[in-house]
Structure formats: C-alpha cells, structure tokens
Amino acid sequence: MKVFVIDPANLDIYEAEYNGSIDEIYQLGDFDCFDVASFNAENDGVYVDDNGLFKEDQSFFAITGYPQPLAGKGVVIGCDEEGASVEPSVSLEWLHQNVRFVRVV
C-alpha cells in the first residue's frame, strides 16, 4: 500500500510502498521504537521515533492538525474503523502544503 515518508533532514516528503508489517515501519522511519501522532479526523497518523528527542543533531517537522513539532522522520499511514493500517486519506500534495520543516538553531 502507498504511504508517505516525511524526511526533515533532507527537507523531503515522498511516497513509499508499505507491506503492512511492523518491521517495515521501523525501516521506513529508521526508528528504534515508535509512537503515532494522529493529526486529522480521518484517522491518519504519523509514526515517529519515540526516542527522537534524545538524538543529537535531530531534524524536526510540524504538520497541520498536530500541536507541536515532531522529531526525526515521520511515516504517514491511515487507519480504518477496526484499527488496521490503510492508505492515508491525505495526498502527497496535501502534505507538501501542510508540513513545515523546523530548524533548531
């Protein structure tokens, strides 16, 4: 299925294929462990590194609908009524318009 990866270190947002496995979430996001931040009423979530704030030279991004910046890469995946992963309802274009890369000085 189609998902999106937000890569603040490279100021990039791109489409990726996701096979539905938890291992692939770890690979797509380069995570040790993750958490999910819900950002819209359609149950889309952005998976982020749960230890992202503890890493040196970290990059951040902000997404419309979530109240604070998030650390490291984000993997955007949708969720159906039963909790299963589905393609996100947002588009790549929507993400380009609603994600801001945050630089820490």
Backbone as XML, in Angstrom:
<?xml version="1.0"?>
<chain id="A" units="angstrom">
  <residue number="1" name="MET">
    <atom name="N" x="0.839" y="-1.183" z="0.000"/>
    <atom name="CA" x="0.000" y="0.000" z="0.000"/>
    <atom name="C" x="0.880" y="1.241" z="0.000"/>
  </residue>
  <residue number="2" name="LYS">
    <atom name="N" x="0.310" y="2.332" z="-0.445"/>
    <atom name="CA" x="1.020" y="3.609" z="-0.514"/>
    <atom name="C" x="1.001" y="4.284" z="0.857"/>
  </residue>
  <residue number="3" name="VAL">
    <atom name="N" x="2.169" y="4.758" z="1.290"/>
    <atom name="CA" x="2.303" y="5.589" z="2.486"/>
    <atom name="C" x="3.234" y="6.738" z="2.119"/>
  </residue>
  <residue number="4" name="PHE">
    <atom name="N" x="3.413" y="7.664" z="3.043"/>
    <atom name="CA" x="4.296" y="8.798" z="2.793"/>
    <atom name="C" x="5.338" y="8.893" z="3.893"/>
  </residue>
  <residue number="5" name="VAL">
    <atom name="N" x="6.537" y="9.291" z="3.501"/>
    <atom name="CA" x="7.631" y="9.479" z="4.452"/>
    <atom name="C" x="8.004" y="10.958" z="4.461"/>
  </residue>
  <residue number="6" name="ILE">
    <atom name="N" x="8.050" y="11.527" z="5.650"/>
    <atom name="CA" x="8.487" y="12.911" z="5.842"/>
    <atom name="C" x="9.918" y="12.839" z="6.363"/>
  </residue>
  <residue number="7" name="ASP">
    <atom name="N" x="10.840" y="13.419" z="5.626"/>
    <atom name="CA" x="12.265" y="13.353" z="5.970"/>
    <atom name="C" x="12.796" y="14.771" z="6.200"/>
  </residue>
  <residue number="8" name="PRO">
    <atom name="N" x="12.728" y="15.258" z="7.437"/>
    <atom name="CA" x="13.146" y="16.640" z="7.687"/>
    <atom name="C" x="14.641" y="16.877" z="7.521"/>
  </residue>
  <residue number="9" name="ALA">
    <atom name="N" x="15.468" y="15.859" z="7.670"/>
    <atom name="CA" x="16.910" y="16.043" z="7.497"/>
    <atom name="C" x="17.236" y="16.418" z="6.050"/>
  </residue>
  <residue number="10" name="ASN">
    <atom name="N" x="16.461" y="15.896" z="5.112"/>
    <atom name="CA" x="16.679" y="16.175" z="3.695"/>
    <atom name="C" x="15.617" y="17.098" z="3.101"/>
  </residue>
  <residue number="11" name="LEU">
    <atom name="N" x="14.758" y="17.651" z="3.968"/>
    <atom name="CA" x="13.687" y="18.560" z="3.538"/>
    <atom name="C" x="12.862" y="17.935" z="2.415"/>
  </residue>
  <residue number="12" name="ASP">
    <atom name="N" x="12.439" y="16.702" z="2.625"/>
    <atom name="CA" x="11.770" y="15.945" z="1.579"/>
    <atom name="C" x="10.539" y="15.222" z="2.124"/>
  </residue>
  <residue number="13" name="ILE">
    <atom name="N" x="9.546" y="15.048" z="1.260"/>
    <atom name="CA" x="8.369" y="14.239" z="1.542"/>
    <atom name="C" x="8.157" y="13.382" z="0.303"/>
  </residue>
  <residue number="14" name="TYR">
    <atom name="N" x="8.042" y="12.075" z="0.490"/>
    <atom name="CA" x="7.927" y="11.201" z="-0.673"/>
    <atom name="C" x="7.016" y="10.007" z="-0.381"/>
  </residue>
  <residue number="15" name="GLU">
    <atom name="N" x="6.539" y="9.408" z="-1.464"/>
    <atom name="CA" x="5.695" y="8.219" z="-1.395"/>
    <atom name="C" x="6.574" y="6.981" z="-1.259"/>
  </residue>
  <residue number="16" name="ALA">
    <atom name="N" x="6.091" y="6.006" z="-0.493"/>
    <atom name="CA" x="6.787" y="4.732" z="-0.344"/>
    <atom name="C" x="5.756" y="3.608" z="-0.337"/>
  </residue>
  <residue number="17" name="GLU">
    <atom name="N" x="6.207" y="2.405" z="-0.619"/>
    <atom name="CA" x="5.352" y="1.229" z="-0.537"/>
    <atom name="C" x="5.525" y="0.599" z="0.842"/>
  </residue>
  <residue number="18" name="TYR">
    <atom name="N" x="4.406" y="0.168" z="1.423"/>
    <atom name="CA" x="4.385" y="-0.420" z="2.754"/>
    <atom name="C" x="3.640" y="-1.746" z="2.673"/>
  </residue>
  <residue number="19" name="ASN">
    <atom name="N" x="4.252" y="-2.811" z="3.176"/>
    <atom name="CA" x="3.645" y="-4.139" z="3.076"/>
    <atom name="C" x="2.770" y="-4.503" z="4.271"/>
  </residue>
  <residue number="20" name="GLY">
    <atom name="N" x="2.621" y="-3.593" z="5.220"/>
    <atom name="CA" x="1.764" y="-3.839" z="6.374"/>
    <atom name="C" x="2.465" y="-4.407" z="7.590"/>
  </residue>
  <residue number="21" name="SER">
    <atom name="N" x="3.773" y="-4.676" z="7.498"/>
    <atom name="CA" x="4.478" y="-5.262" z="8.638"/>
    <atom name="C" x="5.046" y="-4.175" z="9.546"/>
  </residue>
  <residue number="22" name="ILE">
    <atom name="N" x="5.110" y="-4.501" z="10.811"/>
    <atom name="CA" x="5.673" y="-3.567" z="11.782"/>
    <atom name="C" x="7.160" y="-3.339" z="11.500"/>
  </residue>
  <residue number="23" name="ASP">
    <atom name="N" x="7.849" y="-4.374" z="11.027"/>
    <atom name="CA" x="9.276" y="-4.230" z="10.709"/>
    <atom name="C" x="9.503" y="-3.180" z="9.630"/>
  </residue>
  <residue number="24" name="GLU">
    <atom name="N" x="8.580" y="-3.110" z="8.687"/>
    <atom name="CA" x="8.757" y="-2.129" z="7.620"/>
    <atom name="C" x="8.551" y="-0.699" z="8.127"/>
  </residue>
  <residue number="25" name="ILE">
    <atom name="N" x="7.707" y="-0.501" z="9.124"/>
    <atom name="CA" x="7.568" y="0.836" z="9.724"/>
    <atom name="C" x="8.916" y="1.254" z="10.323"/>
  </residue>
  <residue number="26" name="TYR">
    <atom name="N" x="9.552" y="0.330" z="11.031"/>
    <atom name="CA" x="10.866" y="0.627" z="11.604"/>
    <atom name="C" x="11.866" y="0.997" z="10.509"/>
  </residue>
  <residue number="27" name="GLN">
    <atom name="N" x="11.843" y="0.282" z="9.403"/>
    <atom name="CA" x="12.775" y="0.556" z="8.309"/>
    <atom name="C" x="12.477" y="1.876" z="7.613"/>
  </residue>
  <residue number="28" name="LEU">
    <atom name="N" x="11.205" y="2.127" z="7.299"/>
    <atom name="CA" x="10.846" y="3.362" z="6.603"/>
    <atom name="C" x="11.202" y="4.597" z="7.417"/>
  </residue>
  <residue number="29" name="GLY">
    <atom name="N" x="11.003" y="4.516" z="8.732"/>
    <atom name="CA" x="11.262" y="5.665" z="9.580"/>
    <atom name="C" x="12.632" y="5.686" z="10.213"/>
  </residue>
  <residue number="30" name="ASP">
    <atom name="N" x="13.378" y="4.600" z="10.068"/>
    <atom name="CA" x="14.676" y="4.475" z="10.720"/>
    <atom name="C" x="14.522" y="4.659" z="12.229"/>
  </residue>
  <residue number="31" name="PHE">
    <atom name="N" x="13.548" y="3.922" z="12.801"/>
    <atom name="CA" x="13.201" y="4.027" z="14.223"/>
    <atom name="C" x="13.809" y="2.887" z="15.031"/>
  </residue>
  <residue number="32" name="ASP">
    <atom name="N" x="14.027" y="3.159" z="16.328"/>
    <atom name="CA" x="14.323" y="2.112" z="17.304"/>
    <atom name="C" x="13.016" y="1.657" z="17.947"/>
  </residue>
  <residue number="33" name="CYS">
    <atom name="N" x="12.160" y="2.601" z="18.232"/>
    <atom name="CA" x="10.795" y="2.363" z="18.696"/>
    <atom name="C" x="9.972" y="3.556" z="18.224"/>
  </residue>
  <residue number="34" name="PHE">
    <atom name="N" x="8.659" y="3.405" z="18.158"/>
    <atom name="CA" x="7.876" y="4.497" z="17.599"/>
    <atom name="C" x="6.609" y="4.769" z="18.389"/>
  </residue>
  <residue number="35" name="ASP">
    <atom name="N" x="6.042" y="5.917" z="18.109"/>
    <atom name="CA" x="4.747" y="6.331" z="18.621"/>
    <atom name="C" x="3.985" y="6.897" z="17.433"/>
  </residue>
  <residue number="36" name="VAL">
    <atom name="N" x="2.689" y="7.089" z="17.584"/>
    <atom name="CA" x="1.876" y="7.597" z="16.493"/>
    <atom name="C" x="1.180" y="8.880" z="16.938"/>
  </residue>
  <residue number="37" name="ALA">
    <atom name="N" x="1.277" y="9.914" z="16.098"/>
    <atom name="CA" x="0.596" y="11.186" z="16.350"/>
    <atom name="C" x="-0.542" y="11.311" z="15.350"/>
  </residue>
  <residue number="38" name="SER">
    <atom name="N" x="-1.770" y="11.324" z="15.835"/>
    <atom name="CA" x="-2.943" y="11.491" z="14.977"/>
    <atom name="C" x="-3.098" y="12.968" z="14.656"/>
  </residue>
  <residue number="39" name="PHE">
    <atom name="N" x="-3.364" y="13.285" z="13.387"/>
    <atom name="CA" x="-3.429" y="14.699" z="13.023"/>
    <atom name="C" x="-4.685" y="15.098" z="12.259"/>
  </residue>
  <residue number="40" name="ASN">
    <atom name="N" x="-5.611" y="14.156" z="12.022"/>
    <atom name="CA" x="-6.862" y="14.549" z="11.367"/>
    <atom name="C" x="-8.007" y="13.632" z="11.772"/>
  </residue>
  <residue number="41" name="ALA">
    <atom name="N" x="-9.216" y="14.020" z="11.403"/>
    <atom name="CA" x="-10.413" y="13.265" z="11.770"/>
    <atom name="C" x="-10.568" y="11.978" z="10.964"/>
  </residue>
  <residue number="42" name="GLU">
    <atom name="N" x="-9.789" y="11.807" z="9.917"/>
    <atom name="CA" x="-9.866" y="10.605" z="9.083"/>
    <atom name="C" x="-8.984" y="9.478" z="9.614"/>
  </residue>
  <residue number="43" name="ASN">
    <atom name="N" x="-8.437" y="9.637" z="10.798"/>
    <atom name="CA" x="-7.596" y="8.634" z="11.459"/>
    <atom name="C" x="-6.253" y="8.398" z="10.784"/>
  </residue>
  <residue number="44" name="ASP">
    <atom name="N" x="-5.742" y="9.398" z="10.078"/>
    <atom name="CA" x="-4.369" y="9.302" z="9.594"/>
    <atom name="C" x="-3.449" y="9.572" z="10.774"/>
  </residue>
  <residue number="45" name="GLY">
    <atom name="N" x="-2.330" y="8.892" z="10.767"/>
    <atom name="CA" x="-1.355" y="9.105" z="11.819"/>
    <atom name="C" x="0.034" y="9.206" z="11.230"/>
  </residue>
  <residue number="46" name="VAL">
    <atom name="N" x="0.895" y="9.907" z="11.941"/>
    <atom name="CA" x="2.290" y="9.976" z="11.532"/>
    <atom name="C" x="3.101" y="9.228" z="12.591"/>
  </residue>
  <residue number="47" name="TYR">
    <atom name="N" x="3.744" y="8.158" z="12.168"/>
    <atom name="CA" x="4.595" y="7.362" z="13.039"/>
    <atom name="C" x="5.931" y="8.079" z="13.164"/>
  </residue>
  <residue number="48" name="VAL">
    <atom name="N" x="6.379" y="8.268" z="14.399"/>
    <atom name="CA" x="7.629" y="8.982" z="14.660"/>
    <atom name="C" x="8.472" y="8.207" z="15.670"/>
  </residue>
  <residue number="49" name="ASP">
    <atom name="N" x="9.750" y="8.511" z="15.682"/>
    <atom name="CA" x="10.700" y="7.876" z="16.591"/>
    <atom name="C" x="10.387" y="8.303" z="18.020"/>
  </residue>
  <residue number="50" name="ASP">
    <atom name="N" x="10.048" y="7.332" z="18.862"/>
    <atom name="CA" x="9.720" y="7.637" z="20.257"/>
    <atom name="C" x="10.931" y="8.152" z="21.022"/>
  </residue>
  <residue number="51" name="ASN">
    <atom name="N" x="12.128" y="7.887" z="20.519"/>
    <atom name="CA" x="13.353" y="8.385" z="21.146"/>
    <atom name="C" x="13.959" y="9.547" z="20.372"/>
  </residue>
  <residue number="52" name="GLY">
    <atom name="N" x="13.209" y="10.116" z="19.444"/>
    <atom name="CA" x="13.731" y="11.163" z="18.569"/>
    <atom name="C" x="14.260" y="12.388" z="19.280"/>
  </residue>
  <residue number="53" name="LEU">
    <atom name="N" x="13.654" y="12.742" z="20.397"/>
    <atom name="CA" x="14.106" y="13.940" z="21.122"/>
    <atom name="C" x="15.452" y="13.739" z="21.802"/>
  </residue>
  <residue number="54" name="PHE">
    <atom name="N" x="15.883" y="12.501" z="21.942"/>
    <atom name="CA" x="17.135" y="12.217" z="22.627"/>
    <atom name="C" x="18.334" y="12.108" z="21.687"/>
  </residue>
  <residue number="55" name="LYS">
    <atom name="N" x="18.107" y="12.228" z="20.392"/>
    <atom name="CA" x="19.185" y="12.075" z="19.418"/>
    <atom name="C" x="19.822" y="13.416" z="19.104"/>
  </residue>
  <residue number="56" name="GLU">
    <atom name="N" x="21.138" y="13.404" z="18.964"/>
    <atom name="CA" x="21.867" y="14.630" z="18.641"/>
    <atom name="C" x="21.629" y="15.026" z="17.190"/>
  </residue>
  <residue number="57" name="ASP">
    <atom name="N" x="21.760" y="16.312" z="16.913"/>
    <atom name="CA" x="21.621" y="16.850" z="15.560"/>
    <atom name="C" x="20.322" y="16.402" z="14.900"/>
  </residue>
  <residue number="58" name="GLN">
    <atom name="N" x="19.243" y="16.423" z="15.645"/>
    <atom name="CA" x="17.945" y="15.972" z="15.162"/>
    <atom name="C" x="17.291" y="17.029" z="14.289"/>
  </residue>
  <residue number="59" name="SER">
    <atom name="N" x="16.508" y="16.579" z="13.340"/>
    <atom name="CA" x="15.709" y="17.460" z="12.495"/>
    <atom name="C" x="14.245" y="17.308" z="12.905"/>
  </residue>
  <residue number="60" name="PHE">
    <atom name="N" x="13.459" y="18.361" z="12.672"/>
    <atom name="CA" x="12.071" y="18.376" z="13.123"/>
    <atom name="C" x="11.142" y="18.817" z="11.999"/>
  </residue>
  <residue number="61" name="PHE">
    <atom name="N" x="9.866" y="18.456" z="12.148"/>
    <atom name="CA" x="8.839" y="18.934" z="11.236"/>
    <atom name="C" x="7.556" y="19.177" z="12.021"/>
  </residue>
  <residue number="62" name="ALA">
    <atom name="N" x="6.706" y="20.011" z="11.468"/>
    <atom name="CA" x="5.381" y="20.265" z="12.033"/>
    <atom name="C" x="4.362" y="19.921" z="10.958"/>
  </residue>
  <residue number="63" name="ILE">
    <atom name="N" x="3.218" y="19.387" z="11.386"/>
    <atom name="CA" x="2.158" y="19.023" z="10.455"/>
    <atom name="C" x="0.845" y="19.630" z="10.932"/>
  </residue>
  <residue number="64" name="THR">
    <atom name="N" x="0.096" y="20.195" z="10.009"/>
    <atom name="CA" x="-1.204" y="20.787" z="10.339"/>
    <atom name="C" x="-2.073" y="19.741" z="11.039"/>
  </residue>
  <residue number="65" name="GLY">
    <atom name="N" x="-2.665" y="20.142" z="12.161"/>
    <atom name="CA" x="-3.535" y="19.254" z="12.915"/>
    <atom name="C" x="-2.885" y="18.649" z="14.137"/>
  </residue>
  <residue number="66" name="TYR">
    <atom name="N" x="-1.564" y="18.813" z="14.264"/>
    <atom name="CA" x="-0.869" y="18.325" z="15.447"/>
    <atom name="C" x="-0.215" y="19.525" z="16.119"/>
  </residue>
  <residue number="67" name="PRO">
    <atom name="N" x="-0.347" y="19.666" z="17.453"/>
    <atom name="CA" x="0.002" y="20.924" z="18.117"/>
    <atom name="C" x="1.480" y="21.236" z="18.323"/>
  </residue>
  <residue number="68" name="GLN">
    <atom name="N" x="2.383" y="20.308" z="18.035"/>
    <atom name="CA" x="3.793" y="20.595" z="18.305"/>
    <atom name="C" x="4.680" y="19.937" z="17.253"/>
  </residue>
  <residue number="69" name="PRO">
    <atom name="N" x="5.910" y="20.424" z="17.113"/>
    <atom name="CA" x="6.845" y="19.797" z="16.167"/>
    <atom name="C" x="7.167" y="18.362" z="16.572"/>
  </residue>
  <residue number="70" name="LEU">
    <atom name="N" x="7.515" y="17.561" z="15.577"/>
    <atom name="CA" x="7.861" y="16.158" z="15.779"/>
    <atom name="C" x="9.306" y="15.934" z="15.353"/>
  </residue>
  <residue number="71" name="ALA">
    <atom name="N" x="10.004" y="15.016" z="16.025"/>
    <atom name="CA" x="11.430" y="14.797" z="15.805"/>
    <atom name="C" x="11.685" y="13.632" z="14.859"/>
  </residue>
  <residue number="72" name="GLY">
    <atom name="N" x="12.621" y="13.834" z="13.928"/>
    <atom name="CA" x="13.050" y="12.769" z="13.035"/>
    <atom name="C" x="12.084" y="12.529" z="11.893"/>
  </residue>
  <residue number="73" name="LYS">
    <atom name="N" x="12.274" y="11.407" z="11.218"/>
    <atom name="CA" x="11.397" y="11.057" z="10.106"/>
    <atom name="C" x="9.993" y="10.742" z="10.605"/>
  </residue>
  <residue number="74" name="GLY">
    <atom name="N" x="9.016" y="10.935" z="9.731"/>
    <atom name="CA" x="7.644" y="10.556" z="10.007"/>
    <atom name="C" x="7.122" y="9.677" z="8.891"/>
  </residue>
  <residue number="75" name="VAL">
    <atom name="N" x="6.344" y="8.663" z="9.234"/>
    <atom name="CA" x="5.722" y="7.783" z="8.247"/>
    <atom name="C" x="4.213" y="7.943" z="8.390"/>
  </residue>
  <residue number="76" name="VAL">
    <atom name="N" x="3.567" y="8.447" z="7.343"/>
    <atom name="CA" x="2.130" y="8.730" z="7.380"/>
    <atom name="C" x="1.370" y="7.513" z="6.857"/>
  </residue>
  <residue number="77" name="ILE">
    <atom name="N" x="0.508" y="6.963" z="7.734"/>
    <atom name="CA" x="-0.288" y="5.783" z="7.411"/>
    <atom name="C" x="-1.716" y="6.039" z="7.894"/>
  </residue>
  <residue number="78" name="GLY">
    <atom name="N" x="-2.697" y="5.570" z="7.138"/>
    <atom name="CA" x="-4.091" y="5.680" z="7.550"/>
    <atom name="C" x="-4.482" y="4.524" z="8.458"/>
  </residue>
  <residue number="79" name="CYS">
    <atom name="N" x="-5.680" y="4.628" z="9.027"/>
    <atom name="CA" x="-6.196" y="3.607" z="9.934"/>
    <atom name="C" x="-7.693" y="3.470" z="9.689"/>
  </residue>
  <residue number="80" name="ASP">
    <atom name="N" x="-8.182" y="2.236" z="9.539"/>
    <atom name="CA" x="-9.615" y="2.057" z="9.327"/>
    <atom name="C" x="-10.358" y="1.950" z="10.662"/>
  </residue>
  <residue number="81" name="GLU">
    <atom name="N" x="-11.670" y="1.718" z="10.594"/>
    <atom name="CA" x="-12.514" y="1.673" z="11.799"/>
    <atom name="C" x="-12.134" y="0.546" z="12.749"/>
  </residue>
  <residue number="82" name="GLU">
    <atom name="N" x="-11.500" y="-0.503" z="12.227"/>
    <atom name="CA" x="-11.124" y="-1.636" z="13.060"/>
    <atom name="C" x="-9.678" y="-1.566" z="13.540"/>
  </residue>
  <residue number="83" name="GLY">
    <atom name="N" x="-8.972" y="-0.493" z="13.177"/>
    <atom name="CA" x="-7.609" y="-0.311" z="13.625"/>
    <atom name="C" x="-6.548" y="-0.841" z="12.690"/>
  </residue>
  <residue number="84" name="ALA">
    <atom name="N" x="-6.954" y="-1.330" z="11.523"/>
    <atom name="CA" x="-5.980" y="-1.846" z="10.555"/>
    <atom name="C" x="-5.364" y="-0.708" z="9.755"/>
  </residue>
  <residue number="85" name="SER">
    <atom name="N" x="-4.124" y="-0.891" z="9.354"/>
    <atom name="CA" x="-3.439" y="0.112" z="8.526"/>
    <atom name="C" x="-4.021" y="0.120" z="7.123"/>
  </residue>
  <residue number="86" name="VAL">
    <atom name="N" x="-4.242" y="1.331" z="6.617"/>
    <atom name="CA" x="-4.736" y="1.546" z="5.250"/>
    <atom name="C" x="-3.974" y="2.725" z="4.662"/>
  </residue>
  <residue number="87" name="GLU">
    <atom name="N" x="-4.166" y="2.945" z="3.358"/>
    <atom name="CA" x="-3.529" y="4.114" z="2.754"/>
    <atom name="C" x="-4.055" y="5.378" z="3.423"/>
  </residue>
  <residue number="88" name="PRO">
    <atom name="N" x="-3.207" y="6.384" z="3.584"/>
    <atom name="CA" x="-3.662" y="7.627" z="4.210"/>
    <atom name="C" x="-4.694" y="8.341" z="3.339"/>
  </residue>
  <residue number="89" name="SER">
    <atom name="N" x="-5.560" y="9.090" z="3.992"/>
    <atom name="CA" x="-6.564" y="9.867" z="3.251"/>
    <atom name="C" x="-5.955" y="11.127" z="2.651"/>
  </residue>
  <residue number="90" name="VAL">
    <atom name="N" x="-4.853" y="11.599" z="3.235"/>
    <atom name="CA" x="-4.201" y="12.801" z="2.702"/>
    <atom name="C" x="-3.362" y="12.430" z="1.482"/>
  </residue>
  <residue number="91" name="SER">
    <atom name="N" x="-3.107" y="13.421" z="0.648"/>
    <atom name="CA" x="-2.299" y="13.212" z="-0.549"/>
    <atom name="C" x="-0.888" y="13.765" z="-0.339"/>
  </residue>
  <residue number="92" name="LEU">
    <atom name="N" x="-0.012" y="13.417" z="-1.253"/>
    <atom name="CA" x="1.335" y="13.970" z="-1.223"/>
    <atom name="C" x="1.275" y="15.486" z="-1.361"/>
  </residue>
  <residue number="93" name="GLU">
    <atom name="N" x="0.388" y="15.973" z="-2.204"/>
    <atom name="CA" x="0.222" y="17.420" z="-2.376"/>
    <atom name="C" x="-0.219" y="18.074" z="-1.069"/>
  </residue>
  <residue number="94" name="TRP">
    <atom name="N" x="-1.171" y="17.450" z="-0.364"/>
    <atom name="CA" x="-1.636" y="17.994" z="0.915"/>
    <atom name="C" x="-0.465" y="18.082" z="1.890"/>
  </residue>
  <residue number="95" name="LEU">
    <atom name="N" x="0.346" y="17.040" z="1.945"/>
    <atom name="CA" x="1.496" y="17.056" z="2.851"/>
    <atom name="C" x="2.469" y="18.165" z="2.492"/>
  </residue>
  <residue number="96" name="HIS">
    <atom name="N" x="2.742" y="18.350" z="1.209"/>
    <atom name="CA" x="3.648" y="19.431" z="0.803"/>
    <atom name="C" x="3.116" y="20.794" z="1.234"/>
  </residue>
  <residue number="97" name="GLN">
    <atom name="N" x="1.806" y="20.948" z="1.278"/>
    <atom name="CA" x="1.201" y="22.222" z="1.678"/>
    <atom name="C" x="1.063" y="22.365" z="3.188"/>
  </residue>
  <residue number="98" name="ASN">
    <atom name="N" x="1.085" y="21.250" z="3.933"/>
    <atom name="CA" x="0.769" y="21.291" z="5.360"/>
    <atom name="C" x="1.865" y="20.798" z="6.289"/>
  </residue>
  <residue number="99" name="VAL">
    <atom name="N" x="3.025" y="20.499" z="5.739"/>
    <atom name="CA" x="4.183" y="20.130" z="6.565"/>
    <atom name="C" x="5.200" y="21.258" z="6.473"/>
  </residue>
  <residue number="100" name="ARG">
    <atom name="N" x="5.711" y="21.650" z="7.613"/>
    <atom name="CA" x="6.754" y="22.666" z="7.682"/>
    <atom name="C" x="7.960" y="22.053" z="8.362"/>
  </residue>
  <residue number="101" name="PHE">
    <atom name="N" x="9.118" y="22.251" z="7.750"/>
    <atom name="CA" x="10.358" y="21.770" z="8.361"/>
    <atom name="C" x="10.837" y="22.826" z="9.340"/>
  </residue>
  <residue number="102" name="VAL">
    <atom name="N" x="11.217" y="22.363" z="10.527"/>
    <atom name="CA" x="11.589" y="23.250" z="11.628"/>
    <atom name="C" x="13.095" y="23.126" z="11.851"/>
  </residue>
  <residue number="103" name="ARG">
    <atom name="N" x="13.782" y="24.243" z="11.768"/>
    <atom name="CA" x="15.226" y="24.258" z="12.032"/>
    <atom name="C" x="15.470" y="24.758" z="13.445"/>
  </residue>
  <residue number="104" name="VAL">
    <atom name="N" x="16.308" y="24.049" z="14.158"/>
    <atom name="CA" x="16.681" y="24.428" z="15.513"/>
    <atom name="C" x="18.063" y="25.055" z="15.435"/>
  </residue>
  <residue number="105" name="VAL">
    <atom name="N" x="18.175" y="26.244" z="16.016"/>
    <atom name="CA" x="19.477" y="26.930" z="15.996"/>
    <atom name="C" x="20.075" y="27.002" z="17.373"/>
  </residue>
</chain>
